[in-house]
Structure formats: C-alpha cells, structure tokens
Amino acid sequence: MFTRKILFGLGASSVAVALAFAAGGPEGAAPAHAAAPPEIRGPRVAVLATFPGAEHTSLYLVQAGGGEGPAPVATFAHLPDATVRAAVVPGTPYVLATADTTPSRDTSFNASLFRLRPHAPPEALATGVVHASRPLVTPAGRVFVSRGRAGTEIEGRLRVDPLTVDEIDLDTGKTRAVHAEHGHLLFLAGASGKEIVLYRVLPDHADIVAVDPDTSAVRSIVKDLPPFARDFSMDATGNKLVFQGRHETNSRTWVVDEIDLASGHARRLFSSPSMTLAPAVLPSGGVLYNPPGRGLSTLDAEARIAGPLGPGVDLVAAATADSRWIAASHTQPSALPVPFLVDTQTGAAAALPAPRGSRVAIAGFYLENGGAL
C-alpha cells in the first residue's frame, strides 16, 4: 500500500518527481556546475525563485545571456519552504502560481493559487489546492486546479478524500467544480480540444479520462493502469499524450508510453530500470526523454538535443509553439536545479539567469506584451 506522500509525488509534475529521485541532496547546496558560456539568447522566460526557508517567492522575467542579477517584478507570501509551481496565461500578462499557505500537519491540500502581474500586487484566487500541483492553463486561456479536503482516517487503509477539479474564472475570481471523485488523486495531465485530460488514482484502480468542463461529461481513455504514472505532456494538437509509468507486470521496469487520446491506443516508446526518464512531448509531436546518466535526449523527435548540460536529469517545463525553444531544469544529486534554455535546431544551450542559491520554478515563455509564446 502506498503512502499518501508517495501518491501525490508520483502524480505531481515532473519537476517535483525528478527532484525527489535525482537531486536528493541538500536544497541549499550550490549547483555542482554552471552551463557553458551563453551562445544563444532566445525568448523571455517567466521564472519564480524561492530561497530555502523564505516566506515569499518572486517572479522574474529573464533571458539567456541577460545578466546575472535580474530584478523581481512581483512577489507573494507563503509558508516557509513552500513548494511552488507556476504557469503563464497565454494572451495576458498574468502568471499563475501555487504555493503552500495553510499551516497543517497534513500538507495534501494546503496550497493556494495566486495570480501575478508584473509591478502589481499579487492576488489570491483559491485555497485547498493540491500540494505541489501546477495549474492547468488551456490554449484558450481557461484555468483549472486540482483541489480537495481530507477524508476520514481508517487505520490500516489509505485515506479516501473528496476531490474536485475546479475552473477558476480569472475575470470574476469565481470557482466552479467540473469534476468530482472520492479517491487519492486527480491530476491535470493536459487539454485536448475542449476537453481536459485527467489522471485519476481511485480506491480500486487508476485511469486516464477526458472531461468536458462545460457539461462534466467523462470519456474513458485508458481504463486501467498501474498507479505510478507521472511526467505527463501533450502535443499542440491535443491528440498525443506521453508519460512515464511502471511496467504492468515487472515492478522494476519503468516505461514511456504514448497514448492516442481519440482512440486510447497505446504505443510503448521505451523501457528501462531507471525511474527518472522524465519524457516530454514537443508541440510538434516529437518526444524527448532522459536516458540513464545522459541528460535530455531525443527519443522520437527531429531535434538536435543530446545532454545539453551533461549528465543528470533534465526536466522540460515549457516549449515554444514552433518547438524551437525549450525551457528546462537540469538536476543532479546534492545540487540545486539549474534552469536553462536549449535551441532544438542547433542543440546550443545556456543557463537562465536566476538569483544564486534559490530554487527556481519555470512558469513558461513570456511575450513582451504579456502571455505565452
């Protein structure tokens, strides 16, 4: 039986998971190495930096080669050592962030959702958000979060909680539940057309479904899979979902699977004893992954990427719509993650400026007039 902490870790974003397994050393340690001198500049990236022990996080808009001392453009408060996740809202100047705000022995639902805008006060939009979960922002700009509250503890059994996926109206601040279950996890895997795609860990099984947020209609995609899936990403068409999971019969083997969201057909792309494969699908449909000990590489993609910062695990956080640029975090044991930018056409990479000694969450690419790229 899994502990609740493991379930939430396995369902959380690739950043949370791979850091837990690949960078387990002191979070305050200095990076083990720096990236090579910048050869590229690329578009701006919205990043959030949190110093170990701090009770606030700051938003920075940075570029590769843009200097070592970026100035914050917004700051919000939270609990000490909060876990922060973030996303850019396309077509707007907003960045959404989640962070722990509610003191509690049980951290399952202690996060809040904040809206950040450069040079403006932060706005708190929702509480009861799942710890270490990233808000889902669809291409149309709709915003969804996973929320819940603690269920009744039963000795010897994994607790079952009332869970919801809620849409947040950025104009009014109102929340509306679009899906509800009693279970262990509702994870927002992506958006496909007008549907949102959820990975659900329920008391008797785990599955992948699509939900119409306007009608709450549920469409089954994968009826049953081992409850260890993570690192979900989707192509620009919303037709292809790629993720890492555990092999159906061999508990020591991890796999990278591709799911056709229309038919539910699965295609196995890779298997390995490594649990830090951290796959990512580009908007163009190409698939990247982390072969053991080599860093980000191509699995099924026309891109020139081969361990841009050397050995480690590279966690893709964002890609431009044309798949030209990728923003990712390079992780190594006993070192803080290094945020970096890579040009998929040339393979050139450069570190993104961030306050030294801080933990960085990448929200996404940020246009000069606001929004995602």
Helices and strands as residue ranges (DSSP letters): H 4-11, H 14-22, E 45-50, E 56-62, E 74-77, E 85-88, E 95-100, E 111-116, E 123-129, E 136-137, E 143-148, E 161-168, E 175-183, E 185-192, E 195-201, E 206-211, E 218-225, E 230-234, E 240-246, E 254-260, E 266-272, E 280-281, E 287-289, E 297-300, E 313-319, E 325-331, E 338-343, E 349-351, E 359-365
